Amino acid sequence: MRDMSDDRADDHTHDHTHVQEFFTARAAGWDRRFPDDGPAYAAAVADLGLREGDRVLDAGCGTGRALPPLRAAVGSSGTVLGAELTPAMLREAAAAGRDGDGTLLLTDVAALPLRSGALDAVFAAGLIAHLPHPAENLREVARVVRPGGVLALFHPIGRAALAARQGRSLTPDDLRAEHNLRPLLAGSGWRMTSYADEEARFLALAVRED
């Protein structure tokens, strides 16, 4: 007889396969598609307020575009990790030399191989739309961050501009809409401290609650 954990395992396998197929097909040309995003990444990392020696994770790091500014922010004494589900994306990150800025981990953000409270901050670019179980997954991210640590949910283009690029309309159930994101974070161990949805970028910052 199957139990619910079997079904959940099947769900995760299906979700993983879909995400990996999507990004594997796009990995090789990813950086070339978005050549001008560097300054937006650097500005978002600056808004995290990292300090020398901090421990930070780039969750869903893709080709590792955030790793160089994260390393610059925490310095040689800090720890930078990049967690990514798709091997092809990590290969692109390494080919670009970004494995020199942080340790690349082939892992699922839904089950991070880190002890509780290990990190000072998490940076997540374009991640939330790909989370199969957002509340549960954000709780797992909260688990590995110390109380008072910071989460940045970022995208180098605003919600409306991204929807237009993808040929779709914004809908009220968009997880990144403030009226959805604030309670989602609150129920997952986070308190939103700022929210900006501009044409040139999306950035929501939250603090890990005690």
C-alpha positions as CSV (number, residue, x, y, z in Angstrom):
1,M,0.0,0.0,0.0
2,R,1.3,3.5,-0.9
3,D,1.4,6.2,1.7
4,M,1.4,9.9,1.3
5,S,5.2,10.1,1.5
6,D,5.3,8.0,-1.7
7,D,3.1,10.5,-3.5
8,R,5.2,13.4,-2.2
9,A,8.3,11.7,-3.5
10,D,6.7,11.2,-6.9
11,D,5.7,14.9,-6.9
12,H,9.3,16.0,-6.2
13,T,10.6,13.7,-8.9
14,H,8.2,15.2,-11.4
15,D,9.0,18.7,-10.3
16,H,12.7,18.1,-10.5
17,T,12.5,16.6,-14.0
18,H,10.5,19.5,-15.3
19,V,12.9,22.1,-13.9
20,Q,16.0,20.3,-15.0
21,E,14.7,19.8,-18.5
22,F,13.8,23.5,-18.7
23,F,17.2,24.7,-17.6
24,T,19.3,22.0,-19.2
25,A,17.9,23.1,-22.6
26,R,18.8,26.7,-21.9
27,A,22.1,26.5,-19.9
28,A,24.6,26.8,-22.7
29,G,23.3,30.2,-23.9
30,W,21.9,31.5,-20.7
31,D,24.5,34.2,-20.0
32,R,24.5,35.3,-23.6
33,R,20.7,35.8,-23.5
34,F,21.1,38.3,-20.6
35,P,24.5,40.0,-21.0
36,D,23.5,43.2,-19.3
37,D,22.3,41.9,-15.9
38,G,25.6,42.2,-14.1
39,P,25.0,45.6,-12.5
40,A,21.5,44.7,-11.3
41,Y,22.9,41.6,-9.6
42,A,25.7,43.7,-8.0
43,A,23.2,46.3,-6.8
44,A,20.9,43.6,-5.3
45,V,23.8,41.9,-3.5
46,A,24.7,45.3,-2.1
47,D,21.2,45.7,-0.7
48,L,21.7,42.5,1.3
49,G,24.1,44.4,3.6
50,L,26.7,41.6,3.8
51,R,29.8,42.0,5.9
52,E,33.3,40.6,5.7
53,G,33.3,37.0,6.9
54,D,29.6,36.4,6.4
55,R,28.3,33.1,5.2
56,V,25.9,33.3,2.2
57,L,24.1,31.0,-0.1
58,D,23.0,31.7,-3.7
59,A,19.9,29.5,-3.8
60,G,19.1,28.3,-7.3
61,C,22.4,29.8,-8.5
62,G,22.1,28.9,-12.1
63,T,25.2,29.9,-14.0
64,G,26.5,31.6,-10.9
65,R,26.0,35.3,-11.9
66,A,25.6,36.4,-8.3
67,L,28.7,34.6,-7.0
68,P,31.3,37.2,-7.9
69,P,29.5,40.1,-6.2
70,L,28.7,37.8,-3.2
71,R,32.4,36.9,-2.9
72,A,33.4,40.6,-3.1
73,A,30.9,41.4,-0.4
74,V,32.0,38.8,2.1
75,G,35.7,38.8,1.3
76,S,38.2,36.0,1.4
77,S,37.3,35.1,5.0
78,G,33.6,34.7,4.1
79,T,31.8,31.6,2.8
80,V,29.9,31.6,-0.5
81,L,27.8,28.6,-1.6
82,G,25.9,28.2,-4.8
83,A,23.1,25.6,-4.7
84,E,21.6,24.4,-8.1
85,L,19.4,21.5,-9.1
86,T,20.5,21.4,-12.8
87,P,24.0,19.9,-13.5
88,A,24.2,21.8,-16.9
89,M,23.9,25.1,-15.1
90,L,26.7,24.3,-12.7
91,R,28.9,23.2,-15.6
92,E,28.3,26.7,-17.2
93,A,29.1,28.3,-13.9
94,A,32.4,26.4,-13.7
95,A,33.2,27.1,-17.3
96,A,32.8,30.8,-16.6
97,G,35.2,30.5,-13.7
98,R,32.6,31.3,-11.1
99,D,33.5,28.2,-9.1
100,G,36.5,30.3,-8.0
101,D,34.1,32.7,-6.2
102,G,32.1,30.0,-4.3
103,T,31.5,26.3,-3.7
104,L,29.0,24.9,-6.1
105,L,26.6,22.3,-4.7
106,L,24.4,20.1,-6.9
107,T,21.4,20.0,-4.5
108,D,17.7,20.8,-4.1
109,V,16.9,23.9,-2.1
110,A,14.0,21.9,-0.7
111,A,16.5,19.7,1.2
112,L,19.7,21.7,1.8
113,P,22.8,19.8,3.1
114,L,23.5,22.4,5.7
115,R,23.1,22.5,9.4
116,S,20.4,24.7,10.9
117,G,21.4,28.4,11.4
118,A,24.6,27.9,9.3
119,L,24.2,31.0,7.2
120,D,23.9,34.8,7.6
121,A,22.1,35.4,4.3
122,V,20.5,33.8,1.2
123,F,20.3,35.4,-2.2
124,A,17.7,33.9,-4.6
125,A,17.4,35.1,-8.2
126,G,14.3,34.0,-10.1
127,L,13.8,31.1,-7.7
128,I,10.4,31.5,-6.3
129,A,8.5,30.7,-9.6
130,H,10.3,27.4,-9.7
131,L,9.6,26.2,-6.2
132,P,7.2,23.2,-6.2
133,H,6.0,23.9,-2.7
134,P,6.8,27.5,-1.9
135,A,5.8,27.7,1.8
136,E,7.6,24.4,2.6
137,N,10.6,25.3,0.5
138,L,11.0,28.8,2.0
139,R,10.8,27.2,5.5
140,E,13.7,25.0,4.5
141,V,15.7,28.1,3.4
142,A,14.8,29.7,6.8
143,R,16.1,26.7,8.6
144,V,19.6,27.1,7.4
145,V,19.7,30.9,8.2
146,R,20.4,32.2,11.7
147,P,17.7,34.4,13.4
148,G,18.2,37.9,12.1
149,G,19.7,36.7,8.9
150,V,18.5,38.1,5.6
151,L,16.8,36.7,2.4
152,A,16.8,38.5,-0.9
153,L,14.3,37.4,-3.6
154,F,15.5,39.1,-6.8
155,H,14.8,39.3,-10.5
156,P,16.7,41.6,-12.9
157,I,13.4,42.7,-14.4
158,G,10.1,43.7,-12.8
159,R,7.0,41.6,-12.8
160,A,5.2,43.4,-15.5
161,A,8.2,43.6,-17.8
162,L,8.8,39.9,-17.3
163,A,5.2,39.0,-18.0
164,A,5.4,41.0,-21.2
165,R,8.6,39.3,-22.2
166,Q,6.9,35.9,-21.7
167,G,3.8,36.9,-23.5
168,R,1.5,36.5,-20.5
169,S,-0.6,38.8,-18.3
170,L,0.0,39.5,-14.7
171,T,-2.6,37.7,-12.5
172,P,-3.7,38.3,-8.9
173,D,-2.3,34.9,-7.9
174,D,1.3,35.8,-8.9
175,L,3.4,34.6,-5.9
176,R,5.6,37.7,-6.2
177,A,2.7,40.2,-5.9
178,E,3.2,41.9,-2.5
179,H,-0.2,40.8,-1.2
180,N,0.8,37.2,-1.8
181,L,4.5,37.3,-1.0
182,R,4.2,39.0,2.4
183,P,2.0,36.4,4.0
184,L,3.8,33.6,2.3
185,L,7.1,34.7,3.8
186,A,5.4,35.4,7.2
187,G,4.2,31.8,7.3
188,S,7.6,30.4,6.4
189,G,9.7,32.0,9.1
190,W,10.5,35.4,7.4
191,R,9.4,39.0,7.9
192,M,9.4,41.1,4.8
193,T,11.3,44.4,5.3
194,S,11.2,45.9,1.9
195,Y,9.5,45.3,-1.5
196,A,10.4,46.9,-4.8
197,D,8.8,45.9,-8.1
198,E,10.2,48.3,-10.7
199,E,10.6,47.9,-14.5
200,A,14.3,47.3,-14.1
201,R,14.3,44.9,-11.2
202,F,12.3,43.1,-8.6
203,L,13.7,42.8,-5.0
204,A,12.0,41.7,-1.8
205,L,14.1,41.6,1.4
206,A,13.1,39.6,4.5
207,V,14.6,38.9,7.9
208,R,14.7,35.5,9.5
209,E,12.4,35.6,12.5
210,D,13.5,34.1,15.9
